[in-house]
Amino acid sequence: MTLTPFFEVKDLRFRYDDSWVLDGLSFEVREGEILGIIGPNGSGKTTILRVLSRVLIPQEGEVRLTGKNLSALSQKEIAQIMGVVPQDTYFPFPFTVGEVVLMGRSPWLSNFGFESEKDLQIASQAMALTDTLGFSDRLIFELSGGERQRAIIARALAQKPQVMLLDEPTAHLDIGYQVEIYDLIKKLNAEKGLTLIIVAHDLNLASEYCDRLLLIDGGRIYKMGSPKEVITAENLSRVYQSKVLVEENPVTGAPRVTLLSKLMSESAGRKN
Amino acid sequence: MKGLNLRKWLITILLLVLLLIATVIFCSFQGSADIKLKDLLEIFSDSPGQTWWNTRAVILLKVRLPRILLACMVGAALAVSGAVLQALLRNPLADPYILGVSSGSALGAIIAILLGLNITIGALPSIPLFGFAGGLLTILFVYHISKIHRKISIQTMLLVGVVTGAILAAIIMFITSVAGPHKIQGIIFWLMGSLSSQEYPMVAIVSFYVIVGILILLYHARGLNLLVLGEESASQLGLEVERTKKIAFIGASLITGAAVSVSGLIGFVGILIPHLMRMIIGSDHRLLLPVAGLCGSIYLVLADTLARTLMAPAEIPVGVITAICGGPFFIYLLRKKRKPIFL
């Protein structure tokens, strides 16, 4: 793995109104890594993704994408480098899965362009990779949550991006689908060399699958490093304000988090 | 995997254009004066000067044809504007009148009726002139109120549009309640919508606005597809979101304003046709917009022909026909699932 910084974020500050949501962030994302962003609700995780994809423009600091200042790039140029998978997509009108995946070709098309054979091919490959080719003619809102999430990942892949940003990709999925999505993420990273930035709410999945983790608290970086460095009982109990037990996963060796109820750990303490 | 390509697009559009031409020709020969297709040959081959020649030619070319062409333009404008606003607002309930353009137009036209003005600018008589101005002012008002930090908030725009429409509707109601009886008739006739008694110059002006507006919207059709995903996703897929929203809003408002100022408030076309077409051909706006436009034309031409022939010489308001014929069919289709139909 090379160590060229893919994203360089320097002294980033962003606010919607009066108070800073992101308050002085500086970090780098390396090419080819899977970076997990973790932190409690309202700590600014999703806002970071919005700033990185230039949906939001930060008031202070700068973001460089492959060496270029993000604000100097057009929306189209950014979309040719970066694919984003949102938490949930609402479709008010009937689009087929194939149509949705083909929308991923948008940054490469002219205004009133039709997709060429090559675009169809790229979309088909993306669908094959995410195992969604079978329902390309079905309507997107007929799919289950896991299938729909895979179709949206296929759309991002059809952009032929070098980096993919995912916002809590497993938020509404049950455990089988969660592992399926993370396995897919790992596969894309290994086979396509895709750089991935994932906002993760599940600490165990983040710990298992990410190369590095960024722990955010109140719009600031609390800790950045390997899962072993970040996922510690001390860090987590400080940031999440709750008691946790961190041990080593006997199968993979990655840190594993168990939440402890305040009530139960107290009563267990009394019994001893 | 199937996709939309130029060939499919052209074949679909061409078929519908032929269907529209056939509808226009068919409807030209429907009406209280009995004119047959063979009469048309006589009109052009026989010696002019006879009175029957003159009456028939006048009825066909100066009464029916401009009315039918106007129905084409108004039908296309309402259907396309409805489809665009539904995408822009991400709301299946949106129709061309939802942002208050119609109420603004109506108030303008009613003021012209009330004052009995007789100004003509270009080829536009005072009622459509005031109607168009009223619509335009309303668009500008709604647009500027909805702009926060140089961005248009879609939610705010929807609410501002609906509230502005309600305020204007209240003023219209007040005017109607105090206007004299002979003026009320004109007002009500206008509010119900009608395509009657239009002259060619006016049809030409409306056609200009509607065709240019539709072409501009069509050019941004792929952007509308992305807007349906939401502004954030659209921008992450490379769309200049603010620009596309602005063009969609202004384009849709302009063609609605042009249509309403000459025909009054014809209901149901703008919500019915886009949904019908989505059920049949899907939601890709590159195909949906032209198909909705052409089918809107065909639908309104047929509806207006029924409106002027069913109880001839009396006329039924065309909005009654569009709703009564289209509504049940719409409900029937809602019960069926959409199957993507491609050629």
HADDOCK unambig.tbl for C-alpha pairs under 7 A between the chains (distance, minus, plus):
assign (segid A and resid 53 and name CA) (segid B and resid 236 and name CA) 6.53 0.50 0.50
assign (segid A and resid 55 and name CA) (segid B and resid 232 and name CA) 6.41 0.50 0.50
assign (segid A and resid 55 and name CA) (segid B and resid 235 and name CA) 6.82 0.50 0.50
assign (segid A and resid 75 and name CA) (segid B and resid 235 and name CA) 6.69 0.50 0.50
assign (segid A and resid 75 and name CA) (segid B and resid 238 and name CA) 4.70 0.50 0.50
assign (segid A and resid 75 and name CA) (segid B and resid 239 and name CA) 6.37 0.50 0.50
assign (segid A and resid 75 and name CA) (segid B and resid 240 and name CA) 6.48 0.50 0.50
assign (segid A and resid 76 and name CA) (segid B and resid 238 and name CA) 3.88 0.50 0.50
assign (segid A and resid 76 and name CA) (segid B and resid 239 and name CA) 6.53 0.50 0.50
assign (segid A and resid 78 and name CA) (segid B and resid 238 and name CA) 6.96 0.50 0.50
assign (segid A and resid 79 and name CA) (segid B and resid 236 and name CA) 5.88 0.50 0.50
assign (segid A and resid 79 and name CA) (segid B and resid 237 and name CA) 5.37 0.50 0.50
assign (segid A and resid 79 and name CA) (segid B and resid 238 and name CA) 4.94 0.50 0.50
assign (segid A and resid 84 and name CA) (segid B and resid 236 and name CA) 6.49 0.50 0.50
assign (segid A and resid 89 and name CA) (segid B and resid 229 and name CA) 6.79 0.50 0.50
assign (segid A and resid 90 and name CA) (segid B and resid 229 and name CA) 6.81 0.50 0.50
assign (segid A and resid 91 and name CA) (segid B and resid 228 and name CA) 6.92 0.50 0.50
assign (segid A and resid 91 and name CA) (segid B and resid 229 and name CA) 6.31 0.50 0.50
assign (segid A and resid 92 and name CA) (segid B and resid 90 and name CA) 6.20 0.50 0.50
assign (segid A and resid 92 and name CA) (segid B and resid 91 and name CA) 6.76 0.50 0.50
assign (segid A and resid 92 and name CA) (segid B and resid 92 and name CA) 6.99 0.50 0.50
assign (segid A and resid 93 and name CA) (segid B and resid 283 and name CA) 6.50 0.50 0.50
assign (segid A and resid 94 and name CA) (segid B and resid 282 and name CA) 6.39 0.50 0.50
assign (segid A and resid 94 and name CA) (segid B and resid 283 and name CA) 5.97 0.50 0.50
assign (segid A and resid 95 and name CA) (segid B and resid 282 and name CA) 6.50 0.50 0.50
assign (segid A and resid 95 and name CA) (segid B and resid 283 and name CA) 5.81 0.50 0.50
assign (segid A and resid 98 and name CA) (segid B and resid 1 and name CA) 6.99 0.50 0.50
assign (segid A and resid 104 and name CA) (segid B and resid 237 and name CA) 6.63 0.50 0.50
assign (segid A and resid 106 and name CA) (segid B and resid 237 and name CA) 6.34 0.50 0.50
assign (segid A and resid 106 and name CA) (segid B and resid 238 and name CA) 6.87 0.50 0.50
assign (segid A and resid 107 and name CA) (segid B and resid 237 and name CA) 6.07 0.50 0.50
assign (segid A and resid 107 and name CA) (segid B and resid 238 and name CA) 5.08 0.50 0.50
assign (segid A and resid 111 and name CA) (segid B and resid 219 and name CA) 6.53 0.50 0.50
assign (segid A and resid 111 and name CA) (segid B and resid 220 and name CA) 6.36 0.50 0.50
assign (segid A and resid 111 and name CA) (segid B and resid 222 and name CA) 6.75 0.50 0.50
assign (segid A and resid 112 and name CA) (segid B and resid 219 and name CA) 5.38 0.50 0.50
assign (segid A and resid 112 and name CA) (segid B and resid 220 and name CA) 6.56 0.50 0.50
assign (segid A and resid 112 and name CA) (segid B and resid 221 and name CA) 6.80 0.50 0.50
assign (segid A and resid 112 and name CA) (segid B and resid 222 and name CA) 6.32 0.50 0.50
assign (segid A and resid 114 and name CA) (segid B and resid 4 and name CA) 6.69 0.50 0.50
assign (segid A and resid 114 and name CA) (segid B and resid 5 and name CA) 5.64 0.50 0.50
assign (segid A and resid 114 and name CA) (segid B and resid 6 and name CA) 6.71 0.50 0.50
assign (segid A and resid 115 and name CA) (segid B and resid 5 and name CA) 6.78 0.50 0.50
assign (segid A and resid 124 and name CA) (segid B and resid 1 and name CA) 6.96 0.50 0.50
assign (segid A and resid 136 and name CA) (segid B and resid 1 and name CA) 6.73 0.50 0.50
